[in-house]
Amino acid sequence: MKVVTKLGLGFGIVLSTLFAVLVFGLVSMSQIQARFDEVVEVNNAEAKLAHVLSLSVSDRMIALRNIALLTDAAAVETEKARIRTQAQGYAQAYDALGTRFKESDQTSASERAVFEKLRANEAAAAPIIEKAISLAEAREQQAAIRVLIDELRPVQRDWMSTTKDMIALQDEQNDIANRDADAAYARAKAIMLALGVAALLAGIVAALVITRGLTRALGGEPGEAMALAARIAQGNLRDAIPLEGRSPDSLMVSLETMRARLNTIVVGIQSSSMAIAESASEIAQGTVDLSKRTESQAASLEETAASMEELASTVAKNADNAAEGTHAATKACGDATQGGDTVNDVVATMRSIAQASSQMADIIGVIEGIAFQTNILALNAAVEAARAGDQGRGFAVVAGEVRALAQRSAVAAKEIKTLIDASNARVSNGSALVEHAGGTIEGLVASVNRVTAIMSEVAAASGEQRMGIDQVNVAVAQMDEVTQQNAALVEEASAAAQSLAEQAEALRRAVAVFQVE
């Protein structure tokens, strides 16, 4: 059990007992006060009302005797007023007493019976009193006196006896209340004394038990524990204490165990702190070297990145040139194709001209035949005109002209044929040259197409190289970024290693204050 629990339990028992004494005393005092209040406020008030009833009856009887004896009218009226006043006071006291009896649950059956008897006594006496007053007013004093003696006296005795019984009952209630209060006081006094003695004994027992438990829990005097704790707080872990005769679960044994374990722990910490300091120094040196290598690598990557940028620029330029060459080759291919088509058209035209020349040669042959026949006809006509003599002379002239025309036509036809043959020869040579040019242009178109395909492949390869170099640039940039991050991490690691070395040194200095075995 904890010390706090033991102390709390011990003081709780004592305080609980004292609280019980206090509560019981207050309850008892409240009960006694309630009994006194009941006596003062209830019983005394009821007794006072009972006395008022008795005095009212007595005063009214005295006033009646005075009325029966007096002869002065004014004195009689005074006594009558006295009787009325006493009657009113009696009624008020009776009603007040009845209200108290109804509201109180302490009213006894005897009190209720006496109260009802008072009502009957008043009812019996009221007509007799009125009768005596009437006789006195009629100046019949002797008759009035006789009524008072013979009729009212027995009723008066009974009425007075009833009021005395009511007063006796109230006195009896007061006596009972006083006896109950005395008994309550004596009972409370005895119980409070018993509880006080019990609290005293409980406190003594609790003090003994707690003292013994604390001594056992401490394992010695508190001063020893404080001295040992002070030595440990000062770092002295060498001085051991004897454990003979001490409880294994006592504070002194726990402190000694703590001292021994602290000694072991501090020795281990001292050794570990030295090892950590050496390792931290090595790590710091290693991080410095790594930082230098990382910086060198970062510089190399920067140079590589610059070279890759230049190479990327060159490849981009080659790709652009290849694209322009491809465009030019494509255009040349188109032009060559168009030239080939033109040459083909020229070949076709030359063939058409050759065919036309052949047709013209045929026509010239026809013209030569016509000229030859015309010449023969003209010759025959001249022969016939010569035979005709003078009659055929004009016809001979015409025939001579026709013959001359036919000869010129024949000569012209020969010349034209010669020209046409020469033209046909040239056209044949031109057709051969044009066909040769067409073949050459077709070869050129094929060569240009091959060049265009090669240039397209070169442009595609340059684009792929450009994309590859861009990817390489991205990779180099990422490597440069990672290298920069590594450099930052290396710097942080270097700072952490330096901080670790400083903390290890601080730890070594901190544990150096302990004096170990």
Secondary structure as GFF3:
##gff-version 3
##sequence-region A 1 517
A	DSSP	alpha_helix	3	37	.	.	.	ID=ss1
A	DSSP	pi_helix	38	43	.	.	.	ID=ss2
A	DSSP	alpha_helix	44	69	.	.	.	ID=ss3
A	DSSP	alpha_helix	73	103	.	.	.	ID=ss4
A	DSSP	alpha_helix	109	137	.	.	.	ID=ss5
A	DSSP	alpha_helix	141	146	.	.	.	ID=ss6
A	DSSP	pi_helix	147	152	.	.	.	ID=ss7
A	DSSP	alpha_helix	153	218	.	.	.	ID=ss8
A	DSSP	alpha_helix	222	233	.	.	.	ID=ss9
A	DSSP	alpha_helix	251	388	.	.	.	ID=ss10
A	DSSP	three_ten_helix	389	392	.	.	.	ID=ss11
A	DSSP	alpha_helix	393	511	.	.	.	ID=ss12
###
